Amino acid sequence: MSQEVTALPAERPAGCPFDPPAELGALREERPLTRLRYPDGHLGWLATDYATVRALLADTRFSSRQELMHFPFPGGPEGPLPPAPVGDMTAMDAPEHTRFRRLLAGKFTVRRMRRLTARVEEITAEHLDAMERGGPGAELVAAYAHPVPALMICELLGVPEDERDTFKQRAAAISDPGASLDEQVAAMAGLGEFVHALALAKRARPTDDLLSDLTGTDLSDAELAGIGSFLLAAGLDTTANMIGLGTFALLRHPEQAALLRTDPESADQAVEELLRHLSIVHTGIRTALEDVDLDGQLIRAGESVTLSVQAANRDPARFAEPDTLDLRRRATGHLAFGHGMHQCLGQQLARVELRVALPALFRRFPTLRLAVPPEDVPLRAPIGIHGVTRLPVTWDEKG
């Protein structure tokens, strides 16, 4: 049996906010599938290499159901996890997952998402204009990284123009690092009520948007509202943190930022490398539904396996010099959007937003730089999605 790990490594190396915990790399080289002691006492597993993580993501003998999981981070939920909210596809297995996925798959085609490019360009230009008028100097998360994807979710769900400010305020409150837990819970409840009312309005009077498209399916009102809330949660926080953390990483690697600014044709490749390098959705969980022999280890039914996506995306067996951010790299095959039946449904929309928002920012402000020392940029807690909570930046005024 592999050596037991007492806890999931979560602390990133000092001064290296973009790198995974060093212990994960050591485990990947020595014991890529190893025993893990969970905070609730459960003895499960930790997978750290690319091949094993990818295989687990595609293996239907492992469940994504939340109520079967054990949470690997200390300070997380105590006791058994509840079933996921209605509409949360990430925490469903077939056949429920298959039903929802089929209804949504045709709504997120590459062609349809690329048609949204012009609107992304308009929204980014509007926010860059506002930054320029108010600068030099801005807090990038509030001024740009969060509102751009928030407005794109409004476009996708068909939030009326006169309700978008309310939508953005409630969405921002959920991820406000200064908010108390009670305030965040209240904000989530309020946003859920907002989406539920929106779904019912689309049912009564459909318009040209994704929620309206779904009113013609067999989804119940609760499922329609749940899908709306799921798309909001899945598509806003992730993209916002990719813009924020991606900007931070590029500011710490100015030669890479210069490539993005001077070579617009490289944006597609650059975004894939940033997704791989940062791996903001850094950890996943699966639970064995039956006994499974994997990499010579017997994983028994009921045992949870923690998947370190960030360690897998830094595996030298898959990516040469994986700890180097190289926007010229062809980072195809990375696991930032997952793999298998749960691969991110909205990945094409995220790509469109990132391919527009990041190059546009660095072209508009070629002298963009941090307004605080890099060690003073606050990072999100290790649980959940990696990112920055604030990113103060400045630039030279045009003269």
C-alpha positions in Angstrom: 0.0 0.0 0.0 1.2 3.5 -0.8 2.5 5.7 2.0 -0.3 7.7 3.7 -0.5 11.5 3.2 -1.8 13.2 6.4 -3.4 16.2 4.5 -3.8 17.6 1.1 -0.9 20.1 0.4 -2.5 23.5 -0.1 0.2 26.1 0.6 1.8 27.5 -2.6 5.5 28.3 -2.6 6.4 31.6 -1.0 6.6 34.3 -3.7 5.2 31.9 -6.3 1.4 32.5 -6.4 1.0 30.8 -9.8 2.7 27.5 -8.9 1.1 24.5 -7.2 2.2 23.5 -3.7 5.7 22.0 -4.1 4.7 18.8 -2.2 2.3 17.9 -5.1 5.2 17.9 -7.6 7.2 15.6 -5.3 4.3 13.2 -4.9 3.7 13.2 -8.6 7.3 12.0 -9.2 7.3 9.5 -6.4 3.8 8.2 -5.9 1.3 9.7 -8.4 -1.6 7.7 -6.8 -1.2 7.7 -3.1 -3.2 7.4 0.1 -4.8 10.6 1.5 -6.2 11.2 4.9 -9.3 13.5 4.6 -10.1 16.0 7.4 -13.2 14.0 8.3 -11.1 10.9 8.9 -11.9 9.2 5.6 -8.9 7.3 4.1 -9.0 7.9 0.3 -6.6 8.8 -2.5 -4.8 11.6 -4.2 -3.9 11.6 -7.9 -1.3 14.0 -9.1 0.1 12.9 -12.5 -1.5 13.8 -15.9 -2.2 10.2 -17.1 -4.0 9.2 -13.9 -6.0 12.3 -13.5 -7.1 12.2 -17.1 -8.1 8.6 -16.8 -10.1 9.2 -13.6 -12.0 12.1 -15.2 -13.1 9.8 -18.0 -13.9 6.7 -15.9 -17.6 6.2 -15.3 -16.9 3.8 -12.4 -16.1 7.0 -10.5 -19.0 9.3 -9.4 -19.3 13.0 -9.4 -22.2 13.1 -7.0 -21.6 15.5 -4.2 -23.3 13.5 -1.5 -20.8 10.6 -2.1 -17.7 12.8 -1.7 -15.4 13.5 1.2 -14.0 17.1 1.2 -10.2 17.1 1.1 -9.4 20.6 2.4 -9.3 21.5 6.1 -11.8 24.2 7.1 -14.4 23.0 4.6 -17.9 21.6 5.2 -18.1 19.2 8.2 -20.0 16.0 8.0 -21.7 14.4 5.0 -22.1 16.7 2.0 -25.7 17.4 0.8 -26.8 16.6 -2.7 -26.0 19.3 -5.2 -28.6 21.9 -6.0 -31.0 21.2 -8.8 -29.3 21.9 -12.2 -25.7 21.5 -11.0 -24.4 19.3 -13.7 -21.0 19.0 -12.2 -22.4 16.9 -9.4 -24.6 14.5 -11.4 -24.0 11.1 -12.9 -25.7 9.5 -15.9 -28.6 9.3 -16.7 -29.5 12.6 -15.1 -26.3 14.3 -16.3 -26.9 12.9 -19.8 -30.4 14.4 -20.0 -29.2 17.9 -19.0 -26.1 17.8 -21.1 -28.0 16.9 -24.3 -30.4 19.8 -23.7 -27.5 22.2 -23.4 -24.8 20.9 -25.7 -26.3 22.5 -28.8 -26.4 25.9 -27.1 -22.6 26.0 -26.6 -21.2 25.2 -30.0 -18.0 26.8 -31.2 -19.8 28.6 -34.0 -22.5 30.0 -31.6 -19.9 31.2 -29.1 -17.7 32.8 -31.7 -20.8 34.8 -32.8 -20.6 36.4 -29.4 -17.1 37.8 -30.1 -18.4 41.1 -31.4 -20.4 41.6 -28.2 -17.4 40.7 -26.0 -15.3 43.3 -27.9 -18.0 46.0 -27.3 -18.2 45.2 -23.5 -14.4 45.1 -23.1 -14.0 48.4 -25.0 -16.6 50.1 -22.8 -14.9 49.0 -19.6 -11.4 49.9 -20.9 -12.8 53.4 -21.9 -14.1 53.8 -18.3 -10.7 52.8 -16.9 -8.9 55.2 -19.1 -11.2 58.1 -18.2 -10.8 57.4 -14.5 -7.0 56.6 -14.5 -4.2 56.2 -14.3 -4.9 53.6 -11.7 -7.7 51.1 -11.1 -8.6 48.0 -9.1 -8.7 45.6 -12.0 -11.0 42.9 -10.5 -13.8 45.4 -9.9 -13.2 47.5 -13.0 -12.7 44.8 -15.6 -12.1 41.2 -14.6 -15.5 40.7 -12.9 -17.9 42.9 -14.9 -16.9 41.7 -18.4 -17.9 38.0 -17.8 -20.9 39.2 -15.7 -22.3 41.1 -18.6 -21.6 38.2 -21.0 -23.6 35.9 -18.6 -26.4 38.6 -18.8 -26.2 38.3 -22.6 -26.4 34.5 -22.5 -29.3 34.3 -20.0 -31.2 37.2 -21.5 -31.2 39.5 -18.4 -33.1 42.7 -19.4 -31.0 45.8 -19.7 -32.7 47.6 -16.8 -32.0 44.7 -14.4 -28.3 44.2 -15.3 -26.9 46.5 -12.6 -28.9 44.6 -10.0 -27.6 41.3 -11.4 -23.9 42.6 -11.4 -24.2 43.9 -7.8 -25.6 40.6 -6.5 -23.1 38.6 -8.4 -20.2 40.7 -7.1 -21.4 40.4 -3.5 -21.0 36.6 -3.6 -17.3 36.9 -4.2 -16.7 40.0 -2.1 -13.7 39.0 0.1 -14.8 41.6 2.7 -18.3 40.1 3.1 -19.1 37.9 6.0 -20.3 34.3 5.5 -23.9 35.4 6.3 -23.7 38.2 3.8 -22.4 35.9 1.1 -25.1 33.3 1.9 -27.7 36.1 1.7 -26.2 37.3 -1.6 -26.4 33.8 -3.1 -30.0 33.4 -2.0 -30.9 36.7 -3.5 -29.2 35.9 -6.8 -31.0 32.5 -6.8 -34.3 34.3 -6.4 -33.3 36.7 -9.2 -32.5 33.8 -11.6 -35.7 31.9 -10.6 -37.8 35.0 -11.4 -35.9 35.5 -14.7 -36.6 31.8 -15.7 -40.3 32.2 -15.0 -40.4 35.4 -17.1 -38.7 33.6 -20.0 -41.3 30.9 -19.7 -44.1 33.4 -20.0 -42.5 35.6 -22.7 -39.5 34.0 -24.4 -36.8 36.2 -26.0 -33.6 35.4 -28.0 -31.4 33.9 -25.3 -30.4 30.5 -23.9 -32.9 30.4 -21.0 -35.7 31.1 -23.5 -34.5 28.3 -25.8 -34.7 25.9 -22.8 -38.4 26.8 -22.1 -39.2 24.6 -25.1 -37.8 21.5 -23.4 -39.2 19.2 -20.8 -37.4 21.1 -17.9 -39.5 22.0 -14.9 -39.5 25.5 -13.6 -37.2 24.5 -10.8 -34.8 22.8 -13.3 -34.9 25.8 -15.6 -34.0 28.1 -12.7 -31.4 25.6 -11.5 -29.7 25.5 -14.9 -29.6 29.3 -15.0 -28.0 29.5 -11.5 -25.5 26.7 -12.5 -24.5 28.6 -15.7 -24.1 31.8 -13.7 -21.9 30.1 -11.1 -19.9 28.1 -13.6 -19.3 30.9 -16.1 -18.7 34.0 -14.0 -16.3 33.2 -11.1 -14.0 31.1 -13.3 -13.6 33.5 -16.1 -13.3 36.5 -13.8 -10.5 34.8 -11.9 -8.8 33.8 -15.2 -8.8 37.5 -16.3 -7.6 38.7 -12.9 -4.9 36.0 -12.2 -3.9 35.9 -15.9 -3.2 39.6 -15.9 -1.2 39.2 -12.7 0.8 36.4 -14.2 1.5 38.5 -17.4 2.6 41.5 -15.4 5.1 39.3 -13.6 6.3 38.0 -17.0 6.5 41.2 -19.1 8.2 39.4 -22.0 5.1 37.2 -22.3 2.8 40.2 -22.0 4.7 41.8 -24.9 4.0 38.7 -27.1 0.3 39.0 -26.4 0.3 42.7 -27.1 2.3 42.7 -30.3 1.0 39.4 -31.8 -2.8 39.4 -31.8 -2.8 36.1 -33.9 -1.2 34.3 -30.9 -4.1 34.9 -28.6 -5.6 31.5 -29.0 -2.4 29.7 -28.2 -1.6 32.2 -25.3 -5.0 31.6 -23.7 -4.5 27.8 -23.7 -1.1 28.2 -22.1 -2.5 30.5 -19.4 -5.3 28.0 -18.7 -2.7 25.2 -18.3 -0.2 27.2 -16.3 -2.7 28.7 -13.8 -5.2 25.8 -13.5 -7.6 27.9 -11.4 -10.0 25.1 -10.9 -7.2 23.2 -9.3 -8.8 20.3 -7.5 -11.5 17.8 -8.3 -13.1 14.9 -6.4 -14.5 11.5 -7.6 -15.8 8.6 -5.6 -15.5 5.0 -6.6 -18.8 3.2 -7.3 -17.2 -0.2 -7.3 -13.8 -1.7 -6.6 -11.3 -0.4 -9.3 -7.8 -1.5 -10.0 -5.9 1.6 -11.1 -2.1 2.0 -11.5 -1.7 -1.2 -9.5 -3.7 0.1 -6.6 -7.1 -1.2 -5.5 -9.5 1.6 -4.9 -12.5 0.3 -3.1 -16.1 1.3 -3.6 -16.9 4.3 -1.5 -13.4 5.7 -1.4 -13.0 9.3 -2.6 -10.1 10.3 -4.9 -8.9 13.8 -5.0 -7.7 14.9 -8.4 -4.9 17.5 -8.5 -5.5 19.2 -11.8 -2.8 21.8 -11.1 -0.2 19.0 -10.6 -1.4 17.2 -13.7 -1.1 20.3 -15.8 2.5 20.7 -14.6 3.5 17.1 -15.3 6.8 17.0 -17.2 5.8 13.7 -18.7 3.1 15.6 -20.7 4.4 19.2 -21.0 8.1 20.1 -21.4 9.4 22.6 -18.8 5.9 22.7 -17.3 6.7 25.3 -14.7 7.6 27.9 -17.4 4.9 30.2 -18.7 5.5 30.2 -22.5 2.7 31.7 -24.6 4.3 30.1 -27.7 3.7 26.6 -26.3 1.1 24.5 -27.9 -0.7 23.5 -24.6 -3.3 21.3 -26.2 -4.6 18.5 -24.0 -4.5 20.5 -20.8 -7.1 19.6 -18.2 -8.1 23.1 -17.1 -11.6 22.4 -18.5 -11.6 18.9 -17.2 -12.1 15.8 -19.4 -14.7 13.2 -20.2 -18.4 13.6 -19.7 -18.0 16.5 -17.3 -15.7 18.5 -19.5 -16.7 22.2 -19.1 -19.8 22.9 -21.3 -19.0 26.6 -21.5 -15.4 26.3 -22.4 -15.8 27.9 -25.8 -17.5 31.0 -24.3 -14.7 31.3 -21.7 -12.1 31.1 -24.5 -13.9 33.8 -26.5 -13.9 36.1 -23.5 -10.2 35.5 -22.6 -9.0 35.8 -26.2 -10.6 39.2 -26.4 -10.2 40.6 -22.9 -6.6 39.9 -22.2 -5.0 41.2 -25.4 -7.3 44.2 -25.4 -6.2 45.2 -21.9 -2.5 45.1 -22.7 -2.9 46.9 -26.1 -4.9 49.7 -24.5 -2.5 50.1 -21.6 1.0 49.1 -22.9 2.6 50.4 -19.7 0.2 48.5 -17.4 1.9 47.5 -14.2 1.1 46.6 -10.6 0.4 49.5 -8.3 1.5 47.5 -5.2 4.3 45.1 -4.5 3.5 41.6 -5.9 3.5 40.1 -2.4 0.7 42.5 -1.4 -1.7 41.2 -4.1 -4.3 39.3 -2.1 -5.0 35.7 -3.2 -8.1 33.7 -2.7 -8.2 31.0 -0.1 -6.9 27.6 -1.2 -10.4 26.1 -1.2 -12.3 26.4 -4.5 -11.1 28.5 -7.4 -7.6 30.1 -7.4 -7.4 33.8 -8.2 -6.9 37.3 -6.8 -9.4 39.1 -4.7 -8.0 42.5 -5.7 -5.4 43.6 -8.4 -4.4 47.3 -8.1 -2.8 48.4 -11.3 -1.6 51.6 -12.9 -0.2 52.9 -16.2 1.4 56.0 -17.7 -1.0 58.6 -18.9 -0.9 59.2 -22.6 0.7 62.4 -23.5 
